[in-house]
């Protein structure tokens, strides 16, 4: 097989073009991935009016006005279901009111949107609070199931507890 200079030049050019396309396609995708991964869906605030409401709810929870915080956060959480923070704060507020079943439901929603709430390296970490709610919810649910084994609400709460325990243990979901 005899390859002349023209065939060699064509082959080298084709290889160079393929390598360039692959490299620039990869570089474009990695830049796009960096842009999307740096702002998680759960941390995007689509409305500037939300931040003051979140700050106000945090302050209410800290001073023990958790019922008022729940009333403030419920519309925000339903209006913006892709935001994790309102759900995490609702979980904290319900926990302060000793409504552990509702607390667990909200924590689960928050973790499904943004798992950083159980990542010890994250500044959002509230794993200890979630663990306390899980413990109380589990105890309440088993107590209710001891009296009524067919209680759907208690079974649902235990399902949420199992999901959160897997997240706390480092499982995916």
For each residue, the residues with C-beta under 8 A, 3 or more apart:
1:
2:
3: 7 8 11
4: 7 8
5: 8 9
6: 9 10
7: 3 4 10 11
8: 3 4 5 11 12
9: 5 6 12 13
10: 6 7 13 14
11: 3 7 8 14 15
12: 8 9 15 16
13: 9 10 16 17
14: 10 11 17 18
15: 11 12 18 19
16: 12 13 19 20
17: 13 14 20 21
18: 14 15 21 22
19: 15 16 22 23
20: 16 17 23 24
21: 17 18 24 25
22: 18 19 25 26
23: 19 20 26 27
24: 20 21 27 28
25: 21 22 28 29
26: 22 23 29 30
27: 23 24 30 31
28: 24 25 31 32
29: 25 26 32 33
30: 26 27 33 34
31: 27 28 34 35
32: 28 29 35 36
33: 29 30 36 37
34: 30 31 37 38
35: 31 32 38 39
36: 32 33 39
37: 33 34 40
38: 34 35
39: 35 36 43 44
40: 37 43 44 114 116
41: 44 82 113 114
42: 82 83 84 85 110 113 114 116
43: 39 40 83 84 85 114
44: 39 40 41 82 83
45: 48 50 51 83
46: 50 80 83
47: 50 80
48: 45 51
49: 52 53
50: 45 46 47 53 54 76 80 83 86
51: 45 48 54 55
52: 49 55 56
53: 49 50 56 57 72 73 76
54: 50 51 57 58 76 85 86 89
55: 51 52 58 59
56: 52 53 59 60 72
57: 53 54 60 61 69 72 73 86 89 93
58: 54 55 61 62 89
59: 55 56 62 63
60: 56 57 63 65 66 68 69 72 93
61: 57 58 64 65 66 69 89 92 93 96
62: 58 59
63: 59 60
64: 61 96
65: 60 61 68 69
66: 60 61 69 70 92 93 94 96 97
67: 70 71 93 97
68: 60 65 71 72
69: 57 60 61 65 66 72 73 89 93
70: 66 67 73 74 90 93 94 97
71: 67 68 74
72: 53 56 57 60 68 69 75 76
73: 53 57 69 70 76 77 86 89 90 93
74: 70 71 77 78 90
75: 72 78 79
76: 50 53 54 72 73 79 80 83 86
77: 73 74 80 81 83 86 87 90 106 109
78: 74 75 81
79: 75 76
80: 46 47 50 76 77 83 86
81: 77 78
82: 41 42 44 113
83: 42 43 44 45 46 50 76 77 80 86 87 113
84: 42 43 87 88 109 110 111 113 114 117
85: 42 43 54 88 89 110
86: 50 54 57 73 76 77 80 83 89 90
87: 77 83 84 90 91 106 107 109 110 113
88: 84 85 91 92 106 107 110 117 124 126
89: 54 57 58 61 69 73 85 86 92 93
90: 70 73 74 77 86 87 93 94 102 103 106
91: 87 88 94 95 103 104 105 106 107 110 129 130 133
92: 61 66 88 89 95 96 103 126 129
93: 57 60 61 66 67 69 70 73 89 90 96 97
94: 66 70 90 91 97 99 100 102 103 106
95: 91 92 98 99 100 103 129 132 133 136
96: 61 64 66 92 93
97: 66 67 70 93 94
98: 95 136
99: 94 95 102 103
100: 94 95 103 104 133 136 137 140 157
101: 104 105 137 140 141 153 154 157
102: 90 94 99 105 106
103: 90 91 92 94 95 99 100 106 107 133 137
104: 91 100 101 107 108 133 134 137 157 160 161 164
105: 91 101 102 108 109 157 160
106: 77 87 88 90 91 94 102 103 109 110
107: 87 88 91 103 104 110 111 117 130 133 160 164
108: 104 105 111 112 160 163 164
109: 77 84 87 105 106 112 113
110: 42 84 85 87 88 91 106 107 113 114 117
111: 84 107 108 114 115 117 118 130 163 164 167
112: 108 109 173
113: 41 42 82 83 84 87 109 110
114: 40 41 42 43 84 110 111 117 124
115: 111 118 119 167
116: 40 42 119 122 124 125
117: 84 88 107 110 111 114 122 124 125 126 127 130
118: 111 115 125 126 127 130 164 167 168
119: 115 116 122 124 125
120: 125 127
121: 125
122: 116 117 119 125
123:
124: 88 114 116 117 119
125: 116 117 118 119 120 121 122
126: 88 92 117 118 129 130
127: 117 118 120 130 131 168
128: 131 132
129: 91 92 95 126 132 133
130: 91 107 111 117 118 126 127 133 134 164 168
131: 127 128 134 135 168
132: 95 128 129 135 136
133: 91 95 100 103 104 107 129 130 136 137
134: 104 130 131 137 138 161 164 165 168
135: 131 132 138 139
136: 95 98 100 132 133 139 140
137: 100 101 103 104 133 134 140 141 157 160 161
138: 134 135 141 142 158 161
139: 135 136 142 143
140: 100 101 136 137 143 144 154 157
141: 101 137 138 144 145 154 155 157 158 161
142: 138 139 145 146 154 158
143: 139 140 146 147
144: 140 141 147 148 151 153 154
145: 141 142 148 149 151 154 155 158
146: 142 143 149
147: 143 144 151
148: 144 145 151 154
149: 145 146
150:
151: 144 145 147 148 154 155
152: 155 156
153: 101 144 156 157
154: 101 140 141 142 144 145 148 151 157 158
155: 141 145 151 152 158 159
156: 152 153 159 160
157: 100 101 104 105 137 140 141 153 154 160 161
158: 138 141 142 145 154 155 161 162
159: 155 156 162 163
160: 104 105 107 108 137 156 157 163 164
161: 104 134 137 138 141 157 158 164 165
162: 158 159 165 166
163: 108 111 159 160 166 167 173
164: 104 107 108 111 118 130 134 160 161 167 168
165: 134 161 162 168 169
166: 162 163 169 171 172 173
167: 111 115 118 163 164 170 171 173
168: 118 127 130 131 134 164 165
169: 165 166
170: 167
171: 166 167
172: 166
173: 112 163 166 167
